[in-house]
Amino acid sequence: MPVKQAETTWTGGKDGRGDFTTESGEIEGTLTFPTRFEDEAGTNPEEIIGVAHSGCFCMQLTALLEGEGYTANELHTVADVHLRPADGGGFEIPQIDLTLEADIPDIDEATFEEIAQQAKETCPVSKALAGPEITLDATLVS
């Protein structure tokens, strides 16, 4: 499977900005401290995590449903990503709440619940957010 890449270049201090893009160029934008911590208009890392998680979950659920012979008319998933101060300083994301509204013909409630839970557990982003190894290759350029 291919490795996907995203990058951010931060310029300045806390009053600066981080410009980000994805390898495909489909997603790009700017991050700032005010957009993350002061409710200023703009995006932040938590929204990007939410998009990745809700999108991956919908894709995994679609695959599992089709594996059982079901096709959804629509899956709408909202990811609420909680950011809070961490014990000992900094911040943490202690919880992500996924809320799903699904239109799936001919499926019963028990089967739906079972497949949805399985999708939550097996979605690659859910697994990644459970604590992957994170490596760092740091180079000081000046």
Backbone bond lengths (Angstrom), bond angles and torsions (degrees), N, CA, C in turn:
res aa  C-N    CA-C-N  psi(-1)  N-CA   C-N-CA  omega(-1)  CA-C   N-CA-C  phi
1 M - - - 1.459 - - 1.534 108.51 -
2 P 1.317 117.09 146.22 1.462 120.41 -178.23 1.529 111.97 -73.45
3 V 1.312 114.78 156.20 1.461 122.29 172.72 1.524 106.79 -94.39
4 K 1.318 117.07 129.61 1.467 121.82 179.50 1.521 109.03 -99.24
5 Q 1.324 116.75 148.77 1.455 120.56 -173.24 1.525 111.35 -129.84
6 A 1.323 115.07 142.33 1.460 122.97 169.95 1.518 106.52 -135.16
7 E 1.316 116.71 154.52 1.462 118.93 -179.26 1.521 110.62 -143.28
8 T 1.325 114.34 151.75 1.461 122.23 176.65 1.519 108.69 -133.54
9 T 1.325 116.65 136.37 1.456 122.11 172.71 1.518 107.52 -116.48
10 W 1.349 115.99 115.59 1.461 121.36 179.99 1.515 108.69 -94.77
11 T 1.347 116.37 133.90 1.453 122.42 178.71 1.518 108.25 -123.09
12 G 1.340 116.66 125.94 1.455 120.80 177.14 1.511 112.76 91.27
13 G 1.327 114.71 -171.31 1.462 122.01 179.56 1.518 110.77 -91.39
14 K 1.361 115.32 -145.64 1.467 119.26 179.88 1.523 112.01 -64.90
15 D 1.329 116.66 -20.90 1.461 119.86 176.72 1.530 111.28 -89.56
16 G 1.307 116.73 5.22 1.458 121.99 -178.57 1.516 112.41 -86.23
17 R 1.339 114.41 -156.04 1.453 119.67 -176.64 1.522 109.72 -150.25
18 G 1.323 113.53 155.07 1.455 120.53 175.24 1.513 109.34 -119.97
19 D 1.315 116.71 117.43 1.462 121.01 177.88 1.521 108.08 -95.15
20 F 1.340 116.18 129.00 1.461 119.84 -176.45 1.516 111.11 -125.09
21 T 1.320 114.53 156.85 1.456 121.93 176.02 1.519 108.97 -153.78
22 T 1.305 115.17 160.44 1.460 120.86 175.18 1.520 108.96 -103.97
23 E 1.315 115.22 161.38 1.458 121.58 -179.87 1.530 111.39 -54.64
24 S 1.319 116.89 -39.71 1.467 120.84 -179.04 1.525 112.04 -73.66
25 G 1.331 117.20 -19.62 1.453 121.26 -175.72 1.521 113.69 80.30
26 E 1.328 116.91 1.40 1.466 121.24 -178.26 1.523 112.46 -73.02
27 I 1.323 116.39 -26.35 1.465 120.37 -178.56 1.522 108.01 -125.52
28 E 1.324 115.89 126.77 1.453 120.69 174.72 1.519 108.17 -151.65
29 G 1.308 115.65 155.55 1.448 118.97 -179.16 1.509 111.81 178.91
30 T 1.320 114.50 -166.77 1.454 121.99 -176.52 1.521 109.60 -131.94
31 L 1.320 115.27 137.76 1.461 123.18 175.36 1.521 108.63 -111.93
32 T 1.336 116.81 142.22 1.461 121.37 172.72 1.522 108.31 -140.93
33 F 1.316 116.00 162.38 1.465 118.93 175.52 1.533 111.49 -61.63
34 P 1.355 119.65 -43.27 1.468 118.81 178.64 1.532 114.08 -62.01
35 T 1.345 118.72 -34.22 1.466 118.73 179.10 1.519 111.34 -72.08
36 R 1.316 116.39 -20.30 1.467 119.49 179.77 1.522 112.18 -93.12
37 F 1.320 116.90 -42.16 1.461 119.94 -170.03 1.524 114.94 -112.29
38 E 1.328 118.97 -11.54 1.466 120.93 -173.53 1.523 113.08 -124.15
39 D 1.303 118.87 15.91 1.466 123.55 178.57 1.521 114.21 59.16
40 E 1.324 117.39 23.55 1.460 120.08 172.97 1.530 108.23 -70.70
41 A 1.329 116.58 147.48 1.465 120.46 179.61 1.526 110.31 -60.23
42 G 1.300 116.20 137.57 1.461 122.49 -179.38 1.513 109.66 137.19
43 T 1.303 116.23 174.25 1.458 119.54 -176.31 1.521 111.71 -94.48
44 N 1.318 114.89 173.78 1.458 121.90 -179.72 1.525 108.50 -152.58
45 P 1.324 117.91 166.51 1.464 120.06 -178.11 1.529 113.82 -58.37
46 E 1.326 117.56 -33.53 1.461 119.86 -178.57 1.527 111.68 -66.53
47 E 1.332 117.55 -38.93 1.464 119.64 175.72 1.526 111.06 -63.16
48 I 1.309 116.33 -40.00 1.464 120.27 -179.23 1.525 110.11 -66.83
49 I 1.326 117.31 -40.45 1.470 120.49 174.12 1.523 109.77 -61.11
50 G 1.332 117.07 -41.85 1.462 120.99 179.42 1.518 112.80 -61.53
51 V 1.324 116.92 -41.58 1.468 120.68 176.90 1.524 109.89 -63.13
52 A 1.325 116.37 -47.03 1.465 120.12 -179.40 1.524 110.96 -60.64
53 H 1.327 116.69 -43.68 1.461 120.31 -176.14 1.529 111.52 -71.06
54 S 1.322 117.75 -47.51 1.467 119.40 -178.93 1.523 111.26 -65.53
55 G 1.319 117.41 -38.11 1.458 120.82 178.67 1.516 112.51 -67.38
56 C 1.324 116.58 -45.26 1.465 120.91 178.89 1.524 110.87 -63.56
57 F 1.322 116.49 -42.33 1.461 120.76 178.82 1.526 110.55 -60.19
58 C 1.338 117.95 -45.90 1.473 120.84 178.49 1.525 111.06 -60.70
59 M 1.318 117.19 -41.09 1.464 120.47 179.76 1.521 111.26 -66.18
60 Q 1.336 116.80 -42.59 1.467 120.36 179.32 1.524 110.83 -66.20
61 L 1.324 116.67 -42.04 1.460 120.59 178.44 1.527 110.56 -62.89
62 T 1.317 117.35 -41.92 1.466 121.13 177.28 1.522 110.86 -58.35
63 A 1.322 117.03 -46.21 1.470 120.88 -179.67 1.524 111.24 -62.79
64 L 1.335 117.06 -43.85 1.466 120.33 -179.92 1.523 111.38 -66.72
65 L 1.326 116.94 -42.09 1.466 120.27 177.94 1.525 110.90 -59.99
66 E 1.317 116.69 -48.29 1.460 119.85 -178.51 1.522 111.39 -64.98
67 G 1.338 116.74 -31.70 1.458 120.33 175.25 1.519 112.73 -63.82
68 E 1.333 116.10 -24.05 1.468 121.58 178.48 1.530 112.15 -101.36
69 G 1.336 116.82 6.08 1.461 120.31 176.00 1.516 115.58 90.92
70 Y 1.328 118.21 14.27 1.467 122.41 179.48 1.528 109.73 -110.77
71 T 1.326 115.80 146.85 1.460 121.18 173.73 1.521 107.85 -128.55
72 A 1.312 115.96 122.42 1.465 120.58 179.81 1.522 110.23 -76.04
73 N 1.319 115.70 139.85 1.463 120.11 168.95 1.522 109.54 -74.13
74 E 1.341 115.42 -39.37 1.460 120.19 179.45 1.519 109.88 -159.99
75 L 1.324 115.30 139.05 1.465 122.96 170.91 1.524 106.51 -123.23
76 H 1.312 116.86 124.60 1.469 121.37 178.00 1.522 107.20 -121.59
77 T 1.328 116.36 114.90 1.458 121.17 -177.81 1.520 109.81 -120.71
78 V 1.316 116.01 130.68 1.462 123.64 174.14 1.520 107.20 -108.87
79 A 1.324 116.90 132.56 1.463 121.94 175.24 1.523 108.32 -112.01
80 D 1.332 116.50 115.17 1.464 121.96 174.05 1.519 107.26 -95.80
81 V 1.330 115.87 112.82 1.461 122.47 -176.35 1.528 107.57 -101.25
82 H 1.323 116.05 117.04 1.462 122.06 -176.21 1.527 110.43 -91.24
83 L 1.323 116.88 125.56 1.460 123.47 175.92 1.520 107.31 -115.56
84 R 1.334 116.28 132.12 1.471 119.18 179.35 1.523 109.34 -148.52
85 P 1.343 115.95 161.05 1.460 118.78 174.60 1.529 110.40 -61.59
86 A 1.319 115.38 140.16 1.464 121.04 -179.30 1.519 110.23 -95.87
87 D 1.318 115.82 149.27 1.459 119.96 172.39 1.524 107.67 -59.65
88 G 1.322 116.73 131.68 1.452 120.28 179.74 1.518 113.98 88.34
89 G 1.327 117.94 3.99 1.460 121.43 176.90 1.512 113.30 106.33
90 G 1.300 114.78 164.77 1.455 120.53 -178.29 1.516 111.80 74.69
91 F 1.309 115.73 -160.17 1.458 122.16 -178.46 1.514 109.56 -133.20
92 E 1.332 115.55 163.53 1.458 120.90 177.58 1.523 109.68 -145.50
93 I 1.319 114.61 160.11 1.462 121.92 172.39 1.523 105.87 -110.98
94 P 1.335 117.08 95.82 1.459 119.92 -175.76 1.524 113.96 -83.81
95 Q 1.338 116.84 -15.23 1.462 118.57 -171.69 1.520 110.33 -158.31
96 I 1.327 114.64 142.67 1.462 122.17 169.66 1.517 106.63 -128.78
97 D 1.326 116.48 124.55 1.461 121.75 178.43 1.521 108.67 -101.79
98 L 1.331 116.23 118.41 1.458 121.35 174.33 1.521 108.61 -96.52
99 T 1.321 117.21 127.92 1.459 122.90 176.56 1.519 107.70 -119.24
100 L 1.322 115.83 120.27 1.458 122.21 -174.73 1.518 110.98 -115.21
101 E 1.320 116.24 131.19 1.464 122.85 166.98 1.518 105.83 -116.67
102 A 1.341 116.22 122.43 1.460 120.75 -173.16 1.519 111.42 -125.88
103 D 1.313 115.57 136.14 1.464 122.83 172.40 1.527 106.13 -112.41
104 I 1.336 115.57 100.95 1.461 121.78 -176.26 1.524 107.99 -130.57
105 P 1.323 117.77 111.18 1.462 119.94 -179.54 1.531 112.35 -64.83
106 D 1.331 115.18 143.60 1.470 123.27 168.36 1.527 115.40 64.12
107 I 1.321 119.01 24.38 1.464 120.92 176.97 1.526 108.23 -111.40
108 D 1.329 117.13 140.79 1.464 119.78 177.04 1.528 109.43 -89.34
109 E 1.329 114.86 162.38 1.466 121.62 -174.65 1.528 112.45 -58.88
110 A 1.324 118.03 -44.07 1.467 121.39 -177.47 1.526 111.33 -64.31
111 T 1.315 116.80 -43.77 1.468 120.48 179.05 1.520 110.34 -65.43
112 F 1.339 116.17 -42.69 1.460 121.05 177.65 1.526 110.94 -58.13
113 E 1.333 117.16 -49.23 1.469 121.37 -179.52 1.524 111.20 -60.07
114 E 1.313 116.66 -43.70 1.466 121.08 -178.79 1.530 111.32 -63.09
115 I 1.321 116.49 -45.92 1.463 119.94 -178.73 1.529 110.71 -69.51
116 A 1.332 117.91 -38.83 1.467 121.03 178.52 1.527 110.95 -63.28
117 Q 1.336 117.73 -42.82 1.467 120.82 177.47 1.525 110.95 -63.88
118 Q 1.327 116.11 -40.39 1.463 120.14 178.09 1.533 110.21 -62.69
119 A 1.325 117.14 -39.73 1.465 120.84 177.98 1.522 110.74 -63.35
120 K 1.327 117.04 -41.44 1.469 120.39 178.49 1.522 110.64 -61.14
121 E 1.322 116.93 -42.00 1.465 121.39 -177.36 1.523 112.98 -73.98
122 T 1.340 117.88 -30.70 1.465 120.41 -172.79 1.524 114.15 -105.30
123 C 1.307 118.13 -5.40 1.463 121.49 176.05 1.534 108.65 -60.01
124 P 1.342 118.94 128.24 1.459 120.57 -178.47 1.529 114.41 -55.86
125 V 1.326 118.15 -35.21 1.465 119.34 178.94 1.523 110.46 -70.99
126 S 1.333 118.58 -38.31 1.470 120.28 174.16 1.518 110.13 -57.53
127 K 1.324 116.21 -44.53 1.467 120.35 178.91 1.526 110.86 -63.49
128 A 1.331 116.90 -42.99 1.463 120.39 -179.12 1.519 111.53 -62.85
129 L 1.320 116.69 -38.14 1.458 120.16 -178.48 1.519 112.65 -77.48
130 A 1.319 117.05 -5.50 1.464 121.33 177.45 1.522 111.80 -83.49
131 G 1.305 117.97 -2.72 1.450 119.87 175.06 1.512 114.98 120.30
132 P 1.327 117.64 63.20 1.453 119.30 178.46 1.518 111.62 -76.19
133 E 1.312 114.88 162.96 1.458 119.07 168.98 1.518 106.77 -67.69
134 I 1.310 116.89 132.32 1.457 121.27 176.83 1.516 107.07 -117.29
135 T 1.318 116.21 121.32 1.457 120.31 179.66 1.518 109.11 -100.62
136 L 1.327 116.21 158.58 1.457 121.65 179.56 1.514 108.89 -136.98
137 D 1.313 115.49 128.72 1.460 122.67 172.01 1.519 105.21 -118.04
138 A 1.330 117.08 99.26 1.461 121.70 -172.91 1.521 110.44 -104.73
139 T 1.325 116.25 132.04 1.460 122.34 178.47 1.520 108.41 -128.78
140 L 1.313 116.69 125.98 1.458 121.78 175.08 1.519 107.35 -89.38
141 V 1.323 118.03 119.13 1.457 120.63 -174.37 1.524 114.00 -94.81
142 S 1.318 119.47 -6.97 1.467 120.01 175.48 1.500 110.65 -152.24
